[in-house]
Amino acid sequence: MYKNRKPQTADAIERRIVQKEAELAALQDEATELELELEAIAQGDMMDPDKVVKQHIKQLKEYNELKDTALNLIQLIADQRQVRLGVVMDEIGVELDK
């Protein structure tokens, strides 16, 4: 099946095993989260439109507060270095929402 595959060292095999175990753990965590979400939906917690809207608004407010804080910090850095905000944002790889 893998005739052209080169033999691997024990270290390489061990690294692959560790990597696969980490991937497995991440997938198991994701599966657990999805099961909990499904259970919440089945119990009707997330079916109430008012609850969904309130939760969404709460998350949007939190997002906006975090974004404002981040922009303020970036502006402080730009002011300290006496450069434009865009220069600092380019350096750290951040783009403004369009």
N, C-alpha and C positions, 0 to 999 in steps of 0.2 A: 504494500500500500504506500509506504513512504520510502521507496528505494533510494531516492536522491537526497534524502535528509541526512545531514551530517550528524555523527554521534555527539551528544552533549556531555559536558562535564557535570560532575555532581553538583557544583556550585550553581551552574545554569539551571539545572533541574530544580534545585532547591528554591532558587529565585522565582521560577515559574510557579512552583507550588504555593509559595507565599503570596504571589500576585493573584493566583486563582482563588486562594482562600479569602483574600481581601475582597475580591469581586463577589464571591459567594456571600460574604457577610453583608456587603452593601445591598445585594439583591434581597437577602433575607429581611434586612431592615425595611427596604422599600415595600416588600410584600406585607410585612406587619402593619406598616402605615396604611397601605391600601385596604387591608382587612378591617382596620379600625374605622377608616372612612366609610367603607361599605356598611359596616355595622351601624354607624351613626345615621347613614341614609336610610337603612332598613327600619331603624327605630323612629324615623320621622323627624329627627332633629334638624336635618338640613333640607327638609321638604317645605318648611314654612317659608314662603317668599319674604316675609318681613325680616325673619332672622337672617336669611341669606343677604338681603340688601344691607341690613345693619352691619353684618360682619364685613361685607365688602367695603362699606364706607369707612369702617374702623381701620381696615387694612390700608386703604388709600390714604387716610390721614397719617398713619404711621409711616408709610412710604414717603409721603411729602415732607414730613418732619425730618426723616433721615436724610433725604435728598437736600433739603435746605441746610442742614448741619454740615453735610459734606461740602456743599458749595461754599459755605462760610469759611470752612477750614482751608479750602483751596484758595479762596480769595485772600485769606490771611497770609498764606505762603506767597502768593503773587505780590501782595503789597510789600512783604518783607524783602523779597528779591527785586522789587521794582520792575516787574514785567507784567504783561497782560495776562489775564485769567486764562485765555486760550492757550498760551504758551505752556503754562503749568499743566493744563488738562491734556495737551498733546503729549507732554513728557510722561505722564502717568497712564496714558492710554484711555482716557475718559472722554466720551462724547456727550454733548447736550442732547436731550430728547428733541426730536424733530417732529 
